[in-house]
């Protein structure tokens, strides 16, 4: 129970996740409920999150991907409302589930990946270094906008990790994206490569920067294919 809004009104809202109601009243009702949930959570405040927790978990496992997609696009907003402790306890498990969902759902968390990760504690955030490379693989290889979005997010995410983590994990993703079949993905990836180099030198990690430059020279400057040598020229241009 809570005293922020009339209890019958809240009960009516919570009842919208009932599968029987969705079948008899409106098949889109769960999606509308998911869309409104961050607003309801903001109104109730984090102290009343217990009123919504079960409903949120029910929606997050809904059989309709459109419902899960709606939640995926707003989970970073809900994290701001709930704060770090509730986010770590109640949202991170659902976030992890979305990461392994259909591409239509994964794109929701990908578009706001930086916004969500920056709200986590450093130790919890570091766990996602291993999972970021999974975004390179999509259900449909022709979905190049997914990889483009990944490169854009990684440019922002660089600030959340130390140079060694960037070198060990994010560098590999950047190099893979630089060889993408789609030119738009390659272009944004060249910017990512330069941002990584700037990260190294801004943090006095000169040895990592030099190793990365040498790797770029070997991989692209001396590439047997012209598209690789062209990539090296574009990286130099961006830099």
Buried (B, 14 or more C-beta within 10 A) or exposed (E): EEEEBEEEEBEEBBEBBBEEBBEEEEEEBBBEBBBBBBEBBBEBEBEBBEBBBEBBBBBBEBEBBEBBBBBBBBBBBBBBBBEEEBBBEBBBEBBEBBBEBEBBBBBBBBBBBBBBBBBBEEEBBBEBBEEBBEBBEBEEEEBBEBBBBBBBBBBBBBEBBEBEBBBEBBBEBBBEBBBBEBEEBBBBBBBBBBBBBEBBEEBEBEEBBEBBBEEBEEBBBEBEEEEBBEBBEBBEEBE
